[in-house]
Amino acid sequence: MKTPWELKVKPIRNGTVIDHISANKALRVLKILGLPSKETAVTLAMNVQSSQMGSKDIVKIEGRELASREVDEIALIAPYATINIIRNYEIVGKGKVNLLNEINSILNCSNPNCITNTDEPVTTRFTVLQKEPLILRCHYCERIMDQTEVQTQFRVF
Ligand SMILES: [Zn+2]
């Protein structure tokens, strides 16, 4: 059975639907994807009722499929997100984000004295200690970063 929300929103022809985003994180997800932008139509639903999650956010992006790196980044914000690829109004691919055990180069270390924040050509590297809530440890300086800190350390921001 369709929910009233699904009836109200026009289906997209080609693009990506990101579902099961943790409630109120949709704007962060858009930021990771460099959206909104002039050319891309985005439909956003926040705090929608979900039988699995209580409430969730949904993002529909017209005319865009995600790179695997973008999917990895979304996992840091929305560990339960599902990715549906739409072509010609049909779902041609379904996937889940997958939080890796090691996060490389996406994030900056929050320790200003970390070697990755100097002029040395060292790429950042974090070990995932805990996925929910998120806790990471810098491979180089052992700084511990939690979810809140992670959100401010994205390279794209
Ligand atoms: Zn560090």
Backbone and ligand atoms as CSV (ligand in chain L), in Angstrom:
chain,resi,resn,atom,element,x,y,z
A,1,MET,N,N,0.835,-1.204,0.000
A,1,MET,CA,C,0.000,0.000,0.000
A,1,MET,C,C,0.867,1.250,0.000
A,2,LYS,N,N,0.476,2.214,-0.794
A,2,LYS,CA,C,1.255,3.445,-0.861
A,2,LYS,C,C,0.901,4.368,0.292
A,3,THR,N,N,1.882,5.025,0.822
A,3,THR,CA,C,1.604,6.007,1.864
A,3,THR,C,C,1.189,7.305,1.174
A,4,PRO,N,N,0.469,8.160,1.896
A,4,PRO,CA,C,0.045,9.432,1.281
A,4,PRO,C,C,1.215,10.222,0.715
A,5,TRP,N,N,2.388,10.169,1.381
A,5,TRP,CA,C,3.520,10.935,0.892
A,5,TRP,C,C,3.934,10.473,-0.494
A,6,GLU,N,N,3.972,9.191,-0.699
A,6,GLU,CA,C,4.390,8.670,-1.996
A,6,GLU,C,C,3.422,9.068,-3.110
A,7,LEU,N,N,2.169,9.193,-2.747
A,7,LEU,CA,C,1.186,9.601,-3.751
A,7,LEU,C,C,1.380,11.061,-4.151
A,8,LYS,N,N,1.781,11.874,-3.189
A,8,LYS,CA,C,1.922,13.294,-3.459
A,8,LYS,C,C,3.141,13.600,-4.323
A,9,VAL,N,N,4.203,12.820,-4.166
A,9,VAL,CA,C,5.454,13.144,-4.849
A,9,VAL,C,C,5.549,12.385,-6.164
A,10,LYS,N,N,5.796,13.137,-7.196
A,10,LYS,CA,C,5.924,12.561,-8.525
A,10,LYS,C,C,7.119,11.624,-8.590
A,11,PRO,N,N,6.989,10.463,-9.214
A,11,PRO,CA,C,8.159,9.582,-9.331
A,11,PRO,C,C,9.207,10.207,-10.244
A,12,ILE,N,N,10.464,9.848,-10.041
A,12,ILE,CA,C,11.495,10.399,-10.910
A,12,ILE,C,C,11.766,9.425,-12.055
A,13,ARG,N,N,12.154,9.985,-13.167
A,13,ARG,CA,C,12.394,9.162,-14.354
A,13,ARG,C,C,13.761,8.485,-14.280
A,14,ASN,N,N,14.784,9.280,-14.083
A,14,ASN,CA,C,16.136,8.750,-13.941
A,14,ASN,C,C,16.789,9.425,-12.746
A,15,GLY,N,N,17.452,8.662,-11.952
A,15,GLY,CA,C,18.131,9.282,-10.826
A,15,GLY,C,C,18.301,8.327,-9.672
A,16,THR,N,N,18.332,8.891,-8.473
A,16,THR,CA,C,18.616,8.093,-7.285
A,16,THR,C,C,17.647,8.469,-6.168
A,17,VAL,N,N,17.141,7.458,-5.490
A,17,VAL,CA,C,16.355,7.691,-4.276
A,17,VAL,C,C,17.176,7.169,-3.101
A,18,ILE,N,N,17.457,8.057,-2.171
A,18,ILE,CA,C,18.159,7.642,-0.952
A,18,ILE,C,C,17.116,7.587,0.154
A,19,ASP,N,N,16.849,6.398,0.631
A,19,ASP,CA,C,15.800,6.181,1.631
A,19,ASP,C,C,16.452,5.766,2.953
A,20,HIS,N,N,15.656,5.767,3.998
A,20,HIS,CA,C,16.112,5.344,5.335
A,20,HIS,C,C,17.299,6.162,5.839
A,21,ILE,N,N,17.295,7.434,5.484
A,21,ILE,CA,C,18.298,8.340,6.049
A,21,ILE,C,C,17.866,8.641,7.485
A,22,SER,N,N,18.786,8.611,8.418
A,22,SER,CA,C,18.466,8.955,9.803
A,22,SER,C,C,17.736,10.296,9.827
A,23,ALA,N,N,16.699,10.404,10.665
A,23,ALA,CA,C,15.853,11.597,10.681
A,23,ALA,C,C,16.679,12.870,10.848
A,24,ASN,N,N,16.332,13.860,10.064
A,24,ASN,CA,C,16.950,15.186,10.095
A,24,ASN,C,C,18.392,15.233,9.583
A,25,LYS,N,N,18.824,14.201,8.884
A,25,LYS,CA,C,20.179,14.208,8.328
A,25,LYS,C,C,20.188,14.452,6.821
A,26,ALA,N,N,19.027,14.639,6.232
A,26,ALA,CA,C,18.953,14.767,4.767
A,26,ALA,C,C,19.770,15.946,4.245
A,27,LEU,N,N,19.785,17.042,4.998
A,27,LEU,CA,C,20.520,18.207,4.507
A,27,LEU,C,C,22.024,17.945,4.486
A,28,ARG,N,N,22.483,17.179,5.467
A,28,ARG,CA,C,23.892,16.769,5.490
A,28,ARG,C,C,24.217,15.887,4.286
A,29,VAL,N,N,23.301,14.992,3.988
A,29,VAL,CA,C,23.506,14.110,2.837
A,29,VAL,C,C,23.600,14.948,1.560
A,30,LEU,N,N,22.726,15.929,1.428
A,30,LEU,CA,C,22.774,16.791,0.246
A,30,LEU,C,C,24.110,17.522,0.154
A,31,LYS,N,N,24.610,17.981,1.292
A,31,LYS,CA,C,25.895,18.681,1.302
A,31,LYS,C,C,27.015,17.786,0.790
A,32,ILE,N,N,27.008,16.536,1.242
A,32,ILE,CA,C,28.025,15.580,0.782
A,32,ILE,C,C,27.980,15.464,-0.737
A,33,LEU,N,N,26.770,15.528,-1.295
A,33,LEU,CA,C,26.597,15.348,-2.738
A,33,LEU,C,C,26.749,16.662,-3.508
A,34,GLY,N,N,27.081,17.725,-2.783
A,34,GLY,CA,C,27.238,19.017,-3.449
A,34,GLY,C,C,25.922,19.598,-3.931
A,35,LEU,N,N,24.850,19.261,-3.243
A,35,LEU,CA,C,23.522,19.743,-3.602
A,35,LEU,C,C,22.994,20.669,-2.497
A,36,PRO,N,N,22.011,21.536,-2.757
A,36,PRO,CA,C,21.369,21.697,-4.056
A,36,PRO,C,C,22.252,22.432,-5.061
A,37,SER,N,N,22.022,22.131,-6.341
A,37,SER,CA,C,22.682,22.879,-7.401
A,37,SER,C,C,21.613,23.285,-8.411
A,38,LYS,N,N,21.965,24.203,-9.286
A,38,LYS,CA,C,20.978,24.769,-10.208
A,38,LYS,C,C,20.353,23.734,-11.126
A,39,GLU,N,N,21.178,22.770,-11.553
A,39,GLU,CA,C,20.715,21.868,-12.619
A,39,GLU,C,C,19.936,20.667,-12.097
A,40,THR,N,N,20.049,20.370,-10.808
A,40,THR,CA,C,19.534,19.104,-10.316
A,40,THR,C,C,18.251,19.292,-9.508
A,41,ALA,N,N,17.197,18.581,-9.914
A,41,ALA,CA,C,15.946,18.610,-9.159
A,41,ALA,C,C,16.057,17.631,-7.987
A,42,VAL,N,N,15.776,18.130,-6.794
A,42,VAL,CA,C,15.868,17.301,-5.592
A,42,VAL,C,C,14.540,17.380,-4.850
A,43,THR,N,N,14.033,16.227,-4.449
A,43,THR,CA,C,12.854,16.190,-3.594
A,43,THR,C,C,13.294,15.682,-2.233
A,44,LEU,N,N,12.836,16.383,-1.215
A,44,LEU,CA,C,13.309,16.104,0.131
A,44,LEU,C,C,12.119,15.824,1.027
A,45,ALA,N,N,12.209,14.785,1.820
A,45,ALA,CA,C,11.189,14.544,2.838
A,45,ALA,C,C,11.907,14.300,4.155
A,46,MET,N,N,11.519,15.063,5.167
A,46,MET,CA,C,12.200,14.913,6.450
A,46,MET,C,C,11.209,14.486,7.515
A,47,ASN,N,N,11.690,13.656,8.443
A,47,ASN,CA,C,10.857,13.186,9.550
A,47,ASN,C,C,9.598,12.477,9.083
A,48,VAL,N,N,9.763,11.631,8.093
A,48,VAL,CA,C,8.661,10.811,7.605
A,48,VAL,C,C,8.554,9.582,8.509
A,49,GLN,N,N,7.332,9.150,8.768
A,49,GLN,CA,C,7.146,7.954,9.596
A,49,GLN,C,C,7.752,6.729,8.929
A,50,SER,N,N,8.417,5.923,9.717
A,50,SER,CA,C,9.016,4.702,9.201
A,50,SER,C,C,8.763,3.569,10.184
A,51,SER,N,N,8.304,2.444,9.652
A,51,SER,CA,C,8.018,1.322,10.544
A,51,SER,C,C,9.315,0.779,11.152
A,52,GLN,N,N,10.414,0.848,10.375
A,52,GLN,CA,C,11.679,0.313,10.879
A,52,GLN,C,C,12.412,1.271,11.800
A,53,MET,N,N,12.298,2.569,11.490
A,53,MET,CA,C,13.197,3.525,12.141
A,53,MET,C,C,12.490,4.545,13.021
A,54,GLY,N,N,11.146,4.497,13.116
A,54,GLY,CA,C,10.426,5.537,13.828
A,54,GLY,C,C,10.190,6.704,12.901
A,55,SER,N,N,11.261,7.438,12.602
A,55,SER,CA,C,11.157,8.465,11.566
A,55,SER,C,C,12.445,8.485,10.764
A,56,LYS,N,N,12.319,8.964,9.556
A,56,LYS,CA,C,13.455,8.931,8.626
A,56,LYS,C,C,13.340,10.084,7.645
A,57,ASP,N,N,14.400,10.292,6.885
A,57,ASP,CA,C,14.401,11.259,5.786
A,57,ASP,C,C,14.555,10.510,4.470
A,58,ILE,N,N,14.043,11.116,3.412
A,58,ILE,CA,C,14.179,10.540,2.064
A,58,ILE,C,C,14.629,11.650,1.111
A,59,VAL,N,N,15.549,11.323,0.232
A,59,VAL,CA,C,16.003,12.283,-0.779
A,59,VAL,C,C,15.862,11.646,-2.157
A,60,LYS,N,N,15.232,12.354,-3.078
A,60,LYS,CA,C,15.149,11.897,-4.462
A,60,LYS,C,C,15.906,12.881,-5.338
A,61,ILE,N,N,16.815,12.346,-6.112
A,61,ILE,CA,C,17.661,13.198,-6.951
A,61,ILE,C,C,17.442,12.830,-8.407
A,62,GLU,N,N,16.991,13.812,-9.164
A,62,GLU,CA,C,16.693,13.584,-10.582
A,62,GLU,C,C,17.978,13.606,-11.398
A,63,GLY,N,N,18.135,12.618,-12.269
A,63,GLY,CA,C,19.216,12.643,-13.249
A,63,GLY,C,C,20.612,12.462,-12.692
A,64,ARG,N,N,20.727,11.780,-11.569
A,64,ARG,CA,C,22.069,11.611,-11.012
A,64,ARG,C,C,22.191,10.251,-10.336
A,65,GLU,N,N,23.294,9.576,-10.608
A,65,GLU,CA,C,23.613,8.346,-9.891
A,65,GLU,C,C,24.860,8.615,-9.063
A,66,LEU,N,N,24.972,7.922,-7.949
A,66,LEU,CA,C,26.023,8.264,-7.004
A,66,LEU,C,C,27.298,7.471,-7.260
A,67,ALA,N,N,28.418,8.138,-7.022
A,67,ALA,CA,C,29.707,7.451,-7.075
A,67,ALA,C,C,29.889,6.667,-5.777
A,68,SER,N,N,30.670,5.600,-5.826
A,68,SER,CA,C,30.816,4.759,-4.631
A,68,SER,C,C,31.444,5.545,-3.482
A,69,ARG,N,N,32.289,6.478,-3.810
A,69,ARG,CA,C,32.873,7.323,-2.773
A,69,ARG,C,C,31.793,8.141,-2.054
A,70,GLU,N,N,30.831,8.643,-2.832
A,70,GLU,CA,C,29.740,9.414,-2.225
A,70,GLU,C,C,28.900,8.526,-1.310
A,71,VAL,N,N,28.689,7.292,-1.747
A,71,VAL,CA,C,27.924,6.349,-0.926
A,71,VAL,C,C,28.661,6.084,0.396
A,72,ASP,N,N,29.982,5.927,0.319
A,72,ASP,CA,C,30.784,5.733,1.533
A,72,ASP,C,C,30.651,6.917,2.478
A,73,GLU,N,N,30.615,8.100,1.907
A,73,GLU,CA,C,30.522,9.295,2.737
A,73,GLU,C,C,29.160,9.391,3.405
A,74,ILE,N,N,28.116,9.026,2.670
A,74,ILE,CA,C,26.766,9.065,3.233
A,74,ILE,C,C,26.665,8.122,4.432
A,75,ALA,N,N,27.369,7.003,4.382
A,75,ALA,CA,C,27.337,6.037,5.486
A,75,ALA,C,C,27.798,6.649,6.802
A,76,LEU,N,N,28.644,7.656,6.734
A,76,LEU,CA,C,29.133,8.301,7.955
A,76,LEU,C,C,28.044,9.108,8.647
A,77,ILE,N,N,27.068,9.571,7.877
A,77,ILE,CA,C,25.987,10.408,8.392
A,77,ILE,C,C,24.730,9.576,8.606
A,78,ALA,N,N,24.482,8.664,7.703
A,78,ALA,CA,C,23.233,7.898,7.690
A,78,ALA,C,C,23.554,6.416,7.484
A,79,PRO,N,N,23.915,5.709,8.569
A,79,PRO,CA,C,24.412,4.330,8.424
A,79,PRO,C,C,23.387,3.322,7.920
A,80,TYR,N,N,22.089,3.684,7.932
A,80,TYR,CA,C,21.060,2.733,7.485
A,80,TYR,C,C,20.479,3.101,6.125
A,81,ALA,N,N,21.041,4.080,5.480
A,81,ALA,CA,C,20.472,4.562,4.219
A,81,ALA,C,C,20.475,3.470,3.148
A,82,THR,N,N,19.443,3.474,2.320
A,82,THR,CA,C,19.388,2.580,1.172
A,82,THR,C,C,19.399,3.429,-0.092
A,83,ILE,N,N,20.037,2.902,-1.125
A,83,ILE,CA,C,20.207,3.637,-2.374
A,83,ILE,C,C,19.450,2.890,-3.473
A,84,ASN,N,N,18.488,3.548,-4.088
A,84,ASN,CA,C,17.776,2.958,-5.224
A,84,ASN,C,C,18.098,3.746,-6.477
A,85,ILE,N,N,18.572,3.031,-7.489
A,85,ILE,CA,C,18.878,3.698,-8.759
A,85,ILE,C,C,17.686,3.532,-9.689
A,86,ILE,N,N,17.209,4.645,-10.227
A,86,ILE,CA,C,16.014,4.644,-11.067
A,86,ILE,C,C,16.408,4.947,-12.513
A,87,ARG,N,N,15.976,4.084,-13.414
A,87,ARG,CA,C,16.123,4.383,-14.844
A,87,ARG,C,C,14.788,4.132,-15.519
A,88,ASN,N,N,14.350,5.149,-16.243
A,88,ASN,CA,C,13.058,5.062,-16.913
A,88,ASN,C,C,11.930,4.627,-15.958
A,89,TYR,N,N,11.871,5.257,-14.817
A,89,TYR,CA,C,10.849,5.056,-13.766
A,89,TYR,C,C,10.940,3.705,-13.060
A,90,GLU,N,N,11.922,2.897,-13.408
A,90,GLU,CA,C,12.034,1.593,-12.753
A,90,GLU,C,C,13.276,1.532,-11.877
A,91,ILE,N,N,13.149,0.810,-10.780
A,91,ILE,CA,C,14.311,0.602,-9.915
A,91,ILE,C,C,15.198,-0.452,-10.567
A,92,VAL,N,N,16.392,-0.035,-10.977
A,92,VAL,CA,C,17.315,-0.981,-11.637
A,92,VAL,C,C,18.431,-1.423,-10.701
A,93,GLY,N,N,18.542,-0.764,-9.585
A,93,GLY,CA,C,19.585,-1.163,-8.646
A,93,GLY,C,C,19.205,-0.778,-7.241
A,94,LYS,N,N,19.468,-1.654,-6.305
A,94,LYS,CA,C,19.205,-1.366,-4.900
A,94,LYS,C,C,20.471,-1.644,-4.134
A,95,GLY,N,N,20.780,-0.788,-3.214
A,95,GLY,CA,C,21.971,-1.042,-2.407
A,95,GLY,C,C,21.853,-0.379,-1.054
A,96,LYS,N,N,22.732,-0.756,-0.180
A,96,LYS,CA,C,22.785,-0.129,1.134
A,96,LYS,C,C,24.125,0.559,1.268
A,97,VAL,N,N,24.135,1.628,2.033
A,97,VAL,CA,C,25.440,2.202,2.336
A,97,VAL,C,C,26.161,1.237,3.267
A,98,ASN,N,N,27.454,1.276,3.210
A,98,ASN,CA,C,28.227,0.340,3.997
A,98,ASN,C,C,29.353,1.098,4.682
A,99,LEU,N,N,29.233,1.211,5.978
A,99,LEU,CA,C,30.277,1.913,6.713
A,99,LEU,C,C,31.504,1.008,6.789
A,100,LEU,N,N,32.573,1.478,6.182
A,100,LEU,CA,C,33.783,0.672,6.135
A,100,LEU,C,C,34.449,0.658,7.508
A,101,ASN,N,N,35.344,-0.264,7.711
A,101,ASN,CA,C,36.066,-0.313,8.987
A,101,ASN,C,C,37.171,0.729,9.045
A,102,GLU,N,N,37.529,1.211,7.868
A,102,GLU,CA,C,38.548,2.237,7.809
A,102,GLU,C,C,38.071,3.338,6.867
A,103,ILE,N,N,38.204,4.581,7.301
A,103,ILE,CA,C,37.762,5.716,6.503
A,103,ILE,C,C,39.002,6.470,6.044
A,104,ASN,N,N,39.222,6.478,4.753
A,104,ASN,CA,C,40.417,7.121,4.225
A,104,ASN,C,C,40.085,8.381,3.441
A,105,SER,N,N,40.812,9.418,3.706
A,105,SER,CA,C,40.868,10.668,2.942
A,105,SER,C,C,39.583,11.506,2.900
A,106,ILE,N,N,38.441,10.963,3.339
A,106,ILE,CA,C,37.199,11.742,3.297
A,106,ILE,C,C,37.204,12.844,4.349
A,107,LEU,N,N,37.732,12.512,5.529
A,107,LEU,CA,C,37.646,13.417,6.675
A,107,LEU,C,C,38.995,14.032,7.012
A,108,ASN,N,N,38.933,15.208,7.617
A,108,ASN,CA,C,40.124,15.789,8.211
A,108,ASN,C,C,40.192,15.383,9.676
A,109,CYS,N,N,41.382,15.298,10.210
A,109,CYS,CA,C,41.533,15.028,11.637
A,109,CYS,C,C,41.270,16.323,12.396
A,110,SER,N,N,40.586,16.217,13.541
A,110,SER,CA,C,40.234,17.422,14.304
A,110,SER,C,C,41.386,17.910,15.184
A,111,ASN,N,N,42.453,17.147,15.217
A,111,ASN,CA,C,43.626,17.565,15.988
A,111,ASN,C,C,44.533,18.444,15.117
A,112,PRO,N,N,44.634,19.729,15.450
A,112,PRO,CA,C,45.420,20.634,14.588
A,112,PRO,C,C,46.892,20.237,14.494
A,113,ASN,N,N,47.384,19.492,15.486
A,113,ASN,CA,C,48.796,19.083,15.477
A,113,ASN,C,C,49.035,17.752,14.783
A,114,CYS,N,N,47.977,17.138,14.294
A,114,CYS,CA,C,48.103,15.845,13.617
A,114,CYS,C,C,48.950,16.005,12.349
A,115,ILE,N,N,49.730,15.003,12.050
A,115,ILE,CA,C,50.604,15.067,10.861
A,115,ILE,C,C,49.794,15.290,9.583
A,116,THR,N,N,48.532,14.847,9.572
A,116,THR,CA,C,47.699,15.013,8.379
A,116,THR,C,C,47.271,16.470,8.186
A,117,ASN,N,N,47.433,17.299,9.223
A,117,ASN,CA,C,47.102,18.723,9.107
A,117,ASN,C,C,48.333,19.590,8.884
A,118,THR,N,N,49.462,18.955,8.628
A,118,THR,CA,C,50.682,19.714,8.323
A,118,THR,C,C,50.906,19.686,6.808
A,119,ASP,N,N,52.039,20.174,6.387
A,119,ASP,CA,C,52.331,20.194,4.952
A,119,ASP,C,C,52.767,18.828,4.426
A,120,GLU,N,N,52.958,17.879,5.340
A,120,GLU,CA,C,53.351,16.535,4.907
A,120,GLU,C,C,52.279,15.933,3.993
A,121,PRO,N,N,52.714,15.235,2.954
A,121,PRO,CA,C,51.717,14.638,2.049
A,121,PRO,C,C,51.161,13.330,2.626
A,122,VAL,N,N,50.438,13.424,3.704
A,122,VAL,CA,C,49.874,12.244,4.358
A,122,VAL,C,C,48.347,12.303,4.257
A,123,THR,N,N,47.771,11.242,3.743
A,123,THR,CA,C,46.317,11.164,3.624
A,123,THR,C,C,45.717,10.720,4.955
A,124,THR,N,N,44.583,11.299,5.304
A,124,THR,CA,C,43.981,10.935,6.593
A,124,THR,C,C,43.482,9.496,6.569
A,125,ARG,N,N,43.484,8.892,7.737
A,125,ARG,CA,C,43.101,7.502,7.864
A,125,ARG,C,C,42.511,7.300,9.257
A,126,PHE,N,N,41.285,6.805,9.306
A,126,PHE,CA,C,40.610,6.603,10.587
A,126,PHE,C,C,40.111,5.174,10.699
A,127,THR,N,N,40.225,4.633,11.891
A,127,THR,CA,C,39.649,3.328,12.175
A,127,THR,C,C,38.278,3.543,12.810
A,128,VAL,N,N,37.275,2.794,12.342
A,128,VAL,CA,C,35.941,2.884,12.941
A,128,VAL,C,C,35.932,2.001,14.188
A,129,LEU,N,N,35.819,2.639,15.356
A,129,LEU,CA,C,35.784,1.882,16.613
A,129,LEU,C,C,34.366,1.433,16.911
A,130,GLN,N,N,33.407,2.300,16.562
A,130,GLN,CA,C,32.001,2.007,16.833
A,130,GLN,C,C,31.168,2.674,15.750
A,131,LYS,N,N,30.139,1.957,15.276
A,131,LYS,CA,C,29.361,2.481,14.151
A,131,LYS,C,C,28.160,3.304,14.593
A,132,GLU,N,N,27.558,2.961,15.695
A,132,GLU,CA,C,26.333,3.648,16.122
A,132,GLU,C,C,26.270,3.781,17.621
A,133,PRO,N,N,26.448,4.965,18.208
A,133,PRO,CA,C,26.871,6.179,17.502
A,133,PRO,C,C,28.326,6.070,17.061
A,134,LEU,N,N,28.618,6.822,16.037
A,134,LEU,CA,C,29.907,6.717,15.361
A,134,LEU,C,C,31.079,7.189,16.226
A,135,ILE,N,N,32.104,6.373,16.310
A,135,ILE,CA,C,33.352,6.785,16.954
A,135,ILE,C,C,34.520,6.325,16.082
A,136,LEU,N,N,35.380,7.283,15.747
A,136,LEU,CA,C,36.538,6.988,14.899
A,136,LEU,C,C,37.823,7.315,15.655
A,137,ARG,N,N,38.904,6.646,15.267
A,137,ARG,CA,C,40.211,6.981,15.830
A,137,ARG,C,C,41.199,7.251,14.705
A,138,CYS,N,N,41.883,8.384,14.837
A,138,CYS,CA,C,42.891,8.732,13.831
A,138,CYS,C,C,44.050,7.749,13.905
A,139,HIS,N,N,44.458,7.268,12.758
A,139,HIS,CA,C,45.543,6.288,12.682
A,139,HIS,C,C,46.873,6.903,13.121
A,140,TYR,N,N,47.028,8.208,12.912
A,140,TYR,CA,C,48.321,8.841,13.164
A,140,TYR,C,C,48.453,9.415,14.568
A,141,CYS,N,N,47.463,10.174,15.030
A,141,CYS,CA,C,47.607,10.834,16.334
A,141,CYS,C,C,46.703,10.218,17.385
A,142,GLU,N,N,45.891,9.244,16.996
A,142,GLU,CA,C,44.992,8.536,17.902
A,142,GLU,C,C,43.892,9.410,18.485
A,143,ARG,N,N,43.666,10.570,17.889
A,143,ARG,CA,C,42.539,11.411,18.304
A,143,ARG,C,C,41.236,10.646,18.068
A,144,ILE,N,N,40.351,10.692,19.057
A,144,ILE,CA,C,39.043,10.059,18.941
A,144,ILE,C,C,38.041,11.110,18.453
A,145,MET,N,N,37.294,10.774,17.431
A,145,MET,CA,C,36.269,11.704,16.946
A,145,MET,C,C,34.901,11.034,17.024
A,146,ASP,N,N,33.923,11.786,17.557
A,146,ASP,CA,C,32.559,11.254,17.618
A,146,ASP,C,C,31.736,11.811,16.454
A,147,GLN,N,N,30.488,11.397,16.401
A,147,GLN,CA,C,29.588,11.772,15.300
A,147,GLN,C,C,29.552,13.284,15.059
A,148,THR,N,N,29.446,14.044,16.146
A,148,THR,CA,C,29.340,15.496,16.004
A,148,THR,C,C,30.594,16.071,15.363
A,149,GLU,N,N,31.724,15.596,15.818
A,149,GLU,CA,C,32.980,16.086,15.262
A,149,GLU,C,C,33.157,15.661,13.803
A,150,VAL,N,N,32.783,14.433,13.535
A,150,VAL,CA,C,32.904,13.919,12.168
A,150,VAL,C,C,32.165,14.831,11.193
A,151,GLN,N,N,30.975,15.284,11.597
A,151,GLN,CA,C,30.162,16.112,10.700
A,151,GLN,C,C,30.816,17.434,10.354
A,152,THR,N,N,31.719,17.905,11.215
A,152,THR,CA,C,32.373,19.185,10.924
A,152,THR,C,C,33.710,18.993,10.213
A,153,GLN,N,N,34.130,17.739,10.032
A,153,GLN,CA,C,35.461,17.497,9.479
A,153,GLN,C,C,35.458,16.971,8.043
A,154,PHE,N,N,34.310,17.034,7.396
A,154,PHE,CA,C,34.267,16.576,6.003
A,154,PHE,C,C,35.080,17.500,5.125
A,155,ARG,N,N,35.868,16.907,4.250
A,155,ARG,CA,C,36.698,17.719,3.351
A,155,ARG,C,C,35.857,18.578,2.425
A,156,VAL,N,N,34.670,18.104,2.068
A,156,VAL,CA,C,33.864,18.840,1.106
A,156,VAL,C,C,33.290,20.122,1.709
A,157,PHE,N,N,33.257,20.233,3.032
A,157,PHE,CA,C,32.598,21.408,3.640
A,157,PHE,C,C,33.525,22.606,3.692
L,1,ZN,ZN,ZN,45.037,12.790,13.665
